Amino acid sequence: MIGIFNLRQYWSSIFHLLRWTAIVIPVGILSGSASALFLWSLGIATHTRWDNPWLLYLLPLGGFVIVWVYDKVGRNSEAGNNLILDQIHEPGGGIPRRMAPLVLAGTLLTHLFGGSAGREGTAIQMGGSLASAYGKLFKGGDGTIRMLLMAGIAAGFGSVFGTPLAGAIFAMEVVFVGRVQYDALIPVLVASVVGDFTCSAWGIHHTDYHELIPGNGPVRLDLVLLGLCAVGGLAFGLAGRLFAELTHGLGRLFKTYISYAPLRPVVGGLLVIALVHLLGTRDYLGLGVYSPDGQGVCIVNAFHAGGVDMWSWFWKLLFTAITLGSGFKGGEVTPLFFIGATLGYSLALLLGAPVEMFAAMGFVAVFAGATNTPLACTIMGMELFGADYALYIGVACFLAYIFSGNTGIYLSQRIAVSKTGTVESPEGTSLREARERERR
């Protein structure tokens, strides 16, 4: 019995828990407060654009200003989320403090003028920047800095979406493809919970997706429906891959043919305006969670028949790839939610499956494929929609991860385990290096 209940071991565990809780609580408070400020400001920017449609025509000018400022004072802040991942892998120069205000202002301008972008990138970059600044004051070593950066990712993600458990798992899962960093378990969990609590304490309310799913209790295992979910998972994975590759490809084209960086979003902004006039709708601008009149194409309307059309997912994908590929700021995740929910809607109609179920699956599964984080996305689906469809959501997320291939929106992710079981790339190879090897 003495060997089983080793008091010294348990005291060590308690000390580890209390130590890291004390260390990362400030990270959670700072990141949660930054997310609250961002979400509050984003709401103002979105409603201002809705009330003043002419602001769309300032999108090229806004893009010029954003990239010009980054070019002049941003230094390596331009690398965004990839810089944070690089610093987790190989701590060195740290994250510049200027990253937080720059990405906040850049994202707000992008949304104010109608760029199609998200919010997770902004929250993660603010969390990483604040965590890095705190780490320098704390005078921690490389190991401590690494943990604090992961805590910043968790707090930013968990607070901006109101999903603290998914935020913690995302921070452990996003660093490597195929490996979860359990050594950061306590720091990321505490930071994400504190960040979400802090954001809510500021009076910020998140979209309630539970009400979009009928509450009928646990869903019985249906093998036919499970097979349809597998088909959906394949499609969601391919959509995630298409989004990542198109965004990276357009970014490479803009850099190749437009040498002066501030002119790239000018061209991108003009293309977005042209698409608006071509399609005759503004439904694909901004976040896309809601539409101004409640009747347009948006995420919440993808959960009922007649809410969107069959190609809504593609148009949002194109708008977002142009916006982000040309240099505007913001995240990719909320547009991925839009793409996934509307693609799920289209697949449900084609396959004769429940619309709300496939919209919920696509919401998280395209995200899982594009970020290589199937566990976090499965948990996120349960936090946002409830556990009734947990098995089906998990199947969709896992298969989307497999079928998205060696790509993703974060090129600094490193491959730990091959998705196919074959040695496609040596362990530790970044997605950037794997993509370059495939193109040769």
FENGIKA-V964110 format. One record per backbone hydrogen bond with DSSP energy under -1.0 kcal/mol. NH is the residue of the N-H (numbers start at 1). CO is the residue of the C=O. If there is no record, write none. Layout:
nh = {NH,NH}
co = {CO,CO}
//
This chain:
nh = {5,6,7,10,11,12,13,14,15,16,17,18,19,20,21,22,23,24,25,28,29,30,31,32,33,34,35,36,37,38,39,40,41,42,43,44,45,46,47,48,49,50,51,52,55,56,57,58,59,62,63,64,65,66,67,68,69,70,71,72,73,74,77,79,80,82,84,85,86,87,88,89,90,99,102,103,104,105,106,107,108,109,110,111,112,113,115,118,123,124,125,126,127,128,129,130,131,132,133,134,135,136,137,138,139,140,145,146,147,148,149,150,151,152,153,154,155,156,157,158,159,160,161,162,163,167,168,169,170,171,172,173,174,177,181,182,184,185,188,189,190,191,192,193,194,195,196,197,198,199,200,201,202,203,204,209,212,213,216,219,226,227,228,229,230,231,232,233,234,235,236,237,238,239,240,241,242,243,244,245,246,247,248,249,250,251,252,253,254,255,256,257,258,263,264,267,268,269,270,271,272,273,274,275,276,277,278,279,280,281,285,299,300,302,307,312,315,316,317,318,319,320,321,322,323,324,325,326,327,328,336,337,338,339,340,341,342,343,344,345,346,347,348,349,350,351,352,353,358,359,360,361,362,363,364,365,366,368,369,370,371,372,373,377,378,379,380,381,382,383,384,385,386,390,393,394,395,396,397,398,399,400,401,402,403,405,407,409,413,414,415,416,417,424,428,429,431,432,434,435,436,437,438,439}
co = {1,4,5,6,7,8,9,10,11,12,13,14,15,16,17,18,19,20,21,24,25,26,27,28,29,30,31,32,33,34,35,36,37,38,39,40,41,42,43,44,45,46,47,48,52,53,54,55,56,58,59,60,61,62,63,64,65,66,67,68,69,70,74,76,77,79,80,81,82,83,84,85,86,96,98,99,100,101,102,103,104,105,106,107,108,109,110,331,119,120,121,122,123,124,125,126,127,128,129,130,131,132,133,134,135,135,141,142,143,144,145,146,147,148,149,150,151,152,153,154,155,156,157,158,158,163,164,165,166,167,168,169,170,414,172,180,181,182,184,185,186,187,188,189,190,191,192,193,194,195,196,197,198,200,199,207,209,210,214,388,222,223,224,225,226,227,228,229,230,231,232,233,234,235,236,237,238,239,240,241,242,243,244,245,246,247,248,249,250,251,252,253,254,260,261,263,264,265,266,267,268,269,270,271,272,273,274,275,276,276,282,288,289,299,304,309,311,312,313,314,315,316,317,318,319,320,321,322,324,323,332,333,334,335,336,337,338,339,340,341,342,343,344,345,346,347,348,348,354,355,356,357,358,359,360,361,362,364,365,366,367,368,368,373,374,375,376,377,378,379,380,381,382,387,389,390,391,392,393,394,395,396,397,398,399,402,405,370,410,175,429,177,177,422,415,426,413,411,430,431,432,433,434,435}
//
